[in-house]
Amino acid sequence: MQRRSLRSCQNIALLAVCLVAVTVACKRNPEALPGAATEPAAAVRQLVQHLHDNDLVAYARDAVPPAQYAELEAAWAQGHSRWPLTELPLDEKLPALLATLSEKDAERQLQRAFKAQLEGQTAAVRQAAHSLGLFGVQYISHQGDYNAAERAHYVQLVTALSDWAQAAPLPDPKLAQSSIATLTAAARATGLAGEQAFQDAGMTGTLRKLGPFAAASKQVLAAYGLNLDESVQQMRTGLVSQHGDTATVRVQYPLAGKELDLQVALVRRDKRWYLARTLSEVDTLLSAARAAEQAKAEAEQAKTDALAPAQTPALERPDNAAAAAKP
């Protein structure tokens, strides 16, 4: 449970950075950080540009080496992987979420739930957001396998999101109605109503279908005051250090009125830079997928070998009676 919570916090942190980060925008950017033009910093910006553009396929292709992308595609088809969706917090809930949003009467059911739980509950919602923020900060401060820099960043992230949620018009019925309409329409358009639909679509197909849903989700967040596309104007990246095929990139970005600071590790493979955390997780995932396929092949071979004697023609078997009669 603790490892899952740790991974979720790390994924939330990276996801927040990716969603609010982009290279060039219409407005003038703040002064660049030292090393902003280096290859590692550019690699980070390329990834977040894809996410800003809701191009999840391009993000996945640039997040790992080409050979690993092909393996991940196969692992998805074999039922061993849901990467890169596993980088999301609560990723295992996504198929069920889309299935719920895609139901025929989803709007009515969600509106009913909103009225029962949130409508007019401004004080209660604000208190809940405050309490969740405190809990998150306490957990990060005293639990989990974080280094000092990670703790500082995650505390900033949770605090910023908690403050935003306390001020956001979450109990507004008109806003809820429009948000529900936006999300249900986008969910139905994906055609991904359940786990089997994800499996059938394959990795690339699923990511392509999810792109418009990601755009709709950001649109809803913007309506509630968390405008990620405005935040990207002020995001800055720079190089902290580079030693051979490893580097550390600094990312500074505003989120919900707060300035956040993050450092991410990168590694170079085949002359390209990738997020070290992503490659580590993918290496582990693919190793497990290969082992599972090997075990499956061995089990099938053992089954075939066990059936082979029973299928041998009788004329090809030794005549035990005749053999016994020989001196």
N, C-alpha and C positions, 0 to 999 in steps of 0.2 A: 504493500500500500504506500509506504514511504517513497519507494523508487518511482511509483506511478505519479505521486504528487510532485516529486522533484522534476520528472520529465515534463509534466504538464506545465509547471511554472516556467521551465526553460523554453518550452514551445510557445507559451503565451508571450514570453518576452520577445522571442525572435519574430513571432507572427506580428506583434505590435510594431516592431521596427520595420519589417517588410512592408506592412500596409501603409505606413506613414512616410516611407522613404522613396525618393525618386531623384533622378539626376537634374533634369532641366525643366523649368516651368516658366510661365509667362512673367512672373514677378522676379525681381532681382534677388539673388541669393545672398545670405550673409557671407562674410569673409570665409574663404575656404580654410580648412584645417591643413596643417603641414602634411605633405604626402598625399594630398587628394588626387593627384594625377597618376599615382602608382598603379601597377597592375592589380594588386590585391584589393585596393580601394575601389577600382573600376569594376572588379568582379562582383563585389557586393552591390554596387549600384546597378549592374546589369540584372541581377536577380530581382531586386526590388522594382526595377522598371517593368519587368514582366508582370509582377503582381499588381502594380499600379494599373497596368493595361488589362488586367483580368485575363492574361494569357497564361493559364496554368500549365499548358503543354510546354510552352517555351521555358517556363520556370523549371519544370522537371528536367527538360533536356539539358539545361545549363547548370543544374544543381549537381550533376554526377557525370563522370566520364561516359562517352557513348557506349562502350561495351557494357557498363553497368546498367545503363538505361535499357538496353535490350534484355539483359537478364531480369531486370525488375518487371518488364513487360511480361516475360514468360512466367515469372514467379506469381504475378497477379493472376494469369490465366490458370495456373495450377492450384490457386487457392492459398498460396503461402504469403501473399503480400497485399497490403493496401497503401503502400508508400506512393506518393508523398502525403496522402491524407493522414497518415500516422503522425505527421508533424503538428497536426492541429490538436488542441486540447479537446478531450471527450470525442475523439475521432470515431470511436466505435458507435457513438450515438447518431452519427450523420445519416446513415441509411434510414433509420427509424424516423428521424426528424423530417427528412424529405418525404417519406411515406405519409406522415401525419399531415404535412402541409399540402400534399397532393390529393388528399381525400376529397370526395365530391362535395361534402358539406363542411370542409375545413374552416371556411370563413365563419360560418354560424357557430361552430363549436369553439373556435378561438375567441370570438367576440363574447360568447357566454362565459368562458373562463376568465377573460379580462374583466368583465363586469363584476364577477363574483370575487375576484382576488385583488384587483388593482384600481379599478375606477374609483376616484375620489379618495384614495388612500395615500395622499401625498405625504403626510407625516410618517405613516408606517413604512412606506417605501424608502423615504429618506433615512429613517432609523435602520432599516434592514441593510441599506447600502453602507451606512456608517459602520455597522457591526461587522459586516463581511470584510470591510476594509481593515478594521482593527484585527480581526482574526487572521487575515492574510499576512499582515505585517508581523504579527506575533509569531506565526508559524515560520515565516522566512527568517526572522531574526534568531530563532532558537532551535529550529529543526532543519532537516535536510542537509545534504552534503554540498554546501556552497562555500566558495572562497569569499574573501572580504569584498572584492569588487562585484561579484554576482549578487551578494546580499544587498549591497547598496543600490544596485540597479533595480532589482526586483521589488525592493521596498518603495522606490520612487514610482515604479510602474503601478503597483497595487494602489498606492496612495492617489495617484492621478486618476485612475479609473474609478476609485471609490468616490472621490470628490466630484467627478463628472456625473456619476449615477445619482448622487444626492441632489444635484442641481438640475438634472435632466427631467423633462416633462413626461416621465414614464406613465403617470396615471391619466394623461390627457386622452379622452375617448375618441375625439376626431382624429388625432394623430395615430392612435392605435388602429382605428379602422382603415386608414390609408396604408399604414405599414403592413397590416395583415393582408390587405389586397395585393400589395406589391410582392410580398414574400410567397404567398400561395400561387400567384401567377407564375413567378419565376421558378418555383419548385416544380410545378406541373410541366413547365417547358423543358425541364431537364430530362424527363422520362425516367428518372432514377428513383422510382418509388419502392425502395426496399433493397435488401442485400443482394438478392439474385439479379436485380437490374444492374448493380455495380459489377457483379461478376461477368454478366453477359456483355456489357459494354467494353470491358477491358480497361487497362490503365489509361491509355491515350484517349480512348473514347469517353471515358468517365470525366477526365480532366477537361476535355473540350466542352462537354455538356455542362460542367459546373461553372465555367467562366462567367456566363451571364448571371447565374445565381450569386456569385461573389460580388458582381457589380451591383445587383439589387440590394444585397446585404449592406454594402457600403452606403448606398443611397438612403437606406433606413437609418443607419447610424448618424448620417449627416443631418437628417431631419430631427434627431434627438440631441443635436449639438456636438456630436463627435465627428467633425468634418476632417477626414483623413487626407483628402486631396488638398486642403488648405495647409495642413501641417507640413506637407512635403516641401513646400517652398523654402522652409528654413532648415531642412535637414542638412547636416554636414558629415562628411567622412574624411578620414585621414589615416596615414600609416603611423602606427606606434613603433613597430619594429619589424625587421625581416632578417631571418637567418637561414640562408640556403632555401630549402623548400617549405619553410614555415614562416608565417607572418601573423601579426596582430593588427587589426583595423579598429579604429575608434569611430563610433557613430554617435552623433549628438542630434537630438530631435525633440521638438515640442509635442506634447500630447495633453490635450484637455487643459491647456493653460499652464502646464508644468514643463520644465526643461529636463530632459532625461539624457543620461550618458551611458553608453554601453561599449564594451570591447568584445570583439569576436575573433576567434582563431581561424586561420585558413591554412591549407596545405596545397602544395603544387603537385599535380600529377599530369604527366604527358604535356608539360609546358602550359597547363592551365591551372587557375586557382579555384579552389572549392572550399566551402565551409567545412572545417574539420569535424564538427559535430555531425553534420549530415553524412559525410563519408564513413565515419565510425559506425553510425547506426545502420547505414546501408550495407557495409561490410558484414556486420553481424547478421542482418536480415538475410542476405544472400547466402551466407554460410549455412544458416539454419535451413533455408530452402533447398540447397544442394543436398544436405544431409537427409532431409525428408524424402526427396526424390530418390536418393540412393537406397534408403531403407525400403521404399515402396518397390523399387526394381528388384531388390534382393528378396522381398517377400513374394513377389510374383514368380521369380525364378524358382524359389523353394517350392512353391505350389505346383509349378510345372514339373519339377523334378520328382515330386511325390506322386504325381499322376502318371508319370512315364512308364513304370513297370506294369501297371494295370492295363495300359494301352498297347503293350508289346504283343504282336500277333502270337497265337499259341504255337504255330509251327516253328517260330524262331526261338522258343524256350527249350531248355534241356528237358528231355524226357526222363523225369526222375525215376519212373518205374523201370525203364530200360537200363538206366544207369545203375540202378541198385542191383539188377540181375547180373551185371557183368562181374567177372571175377576180379 
